Amino acid sequence: MLTARYDVLGLQPGDRVLDLGCGGGRHAFEAARRGGVVTAVDLDLAELKHVRDVTGADPDVYVTTVNGDALQLPFDDGTFDRVIASEVMEHIPDDAAAARELTRVLRPGGTIAVTIPAWLPEKVCWALSEEYHAPFVEGGHVRIYTEMGLRRVLRDAGLEPGFAHHAHALHAPYWWLKCAVGPTNEEHPLVKAYHRLLVWDIVSHPVVTRVAEKVLNPVLGKSLVVYARKP
C-alpha cells in the first residue's frame, strides 16, 4: 500500500533514494523495484530487520538499511536525489530540525515526498481516544498538521513545496472505529470485519473500492502527501 506517487516524485532508475522512517519498507521496496538505489532509515531495529527479510526474498531488489535518527542523519550534504518521509514528521517533536536535516541530505534540484496524517481524519481520531496519540503512546503522534502548516515547515527548511494530494480514504473510518472501541482492541468484531475489507481491497484492487477511494480521498483521505523541491 503506497502513499507517495513515484511519478510525481520524479524517480528515475539509478536515483539515490532515502526512505526515512521506513517502517516495514513498503516505499523502499517499490523504489528499489523501480531501479532506485535505496537507503532505508529507521530507529526501530526490528523494522529494519523486516525490511531486510522482505527485500532479501527478491533477488532483483536490494535496499541498504541504516539505523539512524532524523535529527542527525549519517550522510553527507546532497547525498540523495529523492527523499521519502512517510508518516514520520508527526512523531518528531522538533519537526523543523528534521526538515532542515532532510533538506541538507537532498541534492540541489532533488525532490522530496512528505506524507502525514491528514487534518480532518486525525482530528477525529484524537477526539475519540487519548490512547491514540502521545503522550499516552510512547513515540506516538505529537501534533496534528494542516496542509499549510506542513508547507510552512518545508518552506522554512529551504524547500519549495508544490503539488499535494490525499490518499487512503477507506482507512479513515477504520481508524475512527478503532479509536471508538480502543486503539489496541484488535478483536472487536467490527474492527476485524473492516480489517478484512481493507485486506481484500489491497490484495484484489476491486473497481468498486478504487472508485470509492478516488471520490472520497479529497475529503476523507487518511494521509496527505506534499511534494517539494530543493532549489
N, C-alpha and C positions, 0 to 999 in steps of 0.2 A: 504494500500500500504506500504509494509515493505521494508526497505533498508538493515538493518543488517540481517545476517543469524544466527539463533539461534543455529544451529548445529555447526557452526564454533566457535561461542562464547562459546559453551560448556554448555549451560543452562541445568540444571537438576531440577526436582521437588524439592522444598524446598530451592533452592538457593535464597539468598538475592540479589535483583536486584535494582540498581539505574538507573533510566531513567532521565538524566539531560537535561534540556531544552525540556521537554516532549511535548510541544505544545498541540495538540489535544489528545495525548495519544495513538497513534497507536502502538508504540513499547511497551508501558507499558501494554496495554490491552492484546497483544499477549503473552507477557512474563508471565503475570498472568494466562492467559488461559492455558499455558503450565506448570503451577504449581509453578511459581516463587513467592516469597514474595516480592512484588514490591513497591518501593517508587518512585513516580513521582515528580520531582522538576522543578519549573519554576518561573520566575519573574512575569509573567503575571497572575494575579488572575483570569481573565476571562477564560484563557486556563485551569487553574486548575478546575474551576467550570465545564467546558465542560468534562474534564476527569472524574470527579465525576458523572456527569449525564450519561455518556456513560457506565462506569463500573457498576454504580448502577442499570442499566437496566438488567444486567445479574447476577442472584443470585450466580452463580458459580465463579464469578470473583471479586476480591477485590484488590484495589490499594490505598495505602496511599498517599495523596498529601501534598506537603510541598512547601510553598513559600520561595524560597531561592536564594542566589547569588552563582554563580560558583566559585567565588574567596574566599568565606567564607562559606563552606558547614557546616550545623549544625549537623555533625555526627562525631563519634569517629573514630580514626585510624582503618583501616581494617574492617569497618562495612560490606562491601558488597563483595559478591562472584563474581558478574558480574556487569559491568557498560556499559551503552549505552549512548553515547553523539552524538545525530543525528542532523546534520545541526545546530550546535551551536557555534563551535570554531571560525568560520569565522566572528561571531558577536562580539567577545570579544577582545578588544584592547590588553590586556595582556594575550595572549593565553598561554604563558609559565607558568604563575602563575596558570591559570586554569588547565593546565595539571598536575602540581605538586599537586594541591588540589584533583584532581581525583585519582591520584596515592596514595595519603595519605589515602583516604577512601576505597580503594580497598585492600582486604586482600592479603598477600603473596600467590602466586600461582593462584590468581584470574585473570580473563581476562576482556578486555575492547574492545568495538567496537566504533570507532570514524568515523562518516560519515561527509563529507564536499562536497561542490560543486566541481566537477572535473575541472581541469585547463582549458582545451580547451573550453567546453561549457560556463564556467564562463567568460573566456576572451572575447568571442564573445558578451555575454550579456553586459559586461562593455563597450565594444567598441560601441555598438549600442545605449546605453542610459545612461546618467548620472543620470537619475531618478530611476535607478535600485538598486543603492547601496548607502552607506554612502559617503559623509555627507548629500546628498540630502534626503535620507531616514533615519530618526532618528532610531538608533539601527540597521541599516542595515549592510550589509557585509562590513567589513573594510579591507579585504585582499583577494587575490587570491592565493590559495595554489597550490604547486606542490606536488606530492606524496613524493618526497624526503624531501621537506620542512616539511610536517606533520610528517614523520618518525623521523626527527631530533628533533622536538618539543617533541614527545613522548619519544624518547631515552634520551634526556636531563632531562626529568622528572623522569627517573628511570625505564622506561618500556622497554620491549623487543618487538619491532614491528615484526610482522610476515606476515601472508597471507593478501592479499588485492584483491579487485575486484571492478568493476564499476557496476552501476545499473541505471535503468530508462532512457535508450537511447531515448525512444519515447517522453520523457518530454523535452529534449534539444531543438528541433525545436519549441515546444510550447513557451518556454521562449524567444527564439530568435524572434519569431513572436510578442510576447507581447512587447518586448523591441523596436522593429521596429515601432510599432504603438503607443507606450506609455504604460508603465507597468501597469497603472491604467485603461486603456481603455478596460473594460470587454465587451463592447457592439459591438466592431468591428466584422463584420460577420465572418471573417476568424478565429479570436480568439474563437468565440462562436462555430464554426464548429469543430475546433481542440479540444476544451474542451469536446465536445460531444464524440469525438473519444476516448479520454483518459478515460472518464467515462465508456464508453462501454467496453474498454479494462480491466479496473479494476473490473467491475461487472461481465463480461462474460468470461474473460480469453480465448479469442479465440486463436486457434492454430496459425493463421497467424501472429498475433501481438506478441505472445510469441516467435515464431521462429525469427521474425524480430528483436525483442529486444535482444535476446540472441546473434545474429550475430553482432548487432551494438554496444552492450554495451562496448566492449573493447576500442572503438574509441570515441563514442558519449555519453556514459553513463553520465547522468547529475550529478550523485553522485559517489564519491569514498569512499570506506569503507576500513579502515585499522584496523586490529585486533592486539592487543598487550597483553603481559602477564607481571604481576608483579613478579619479581624473589622472 
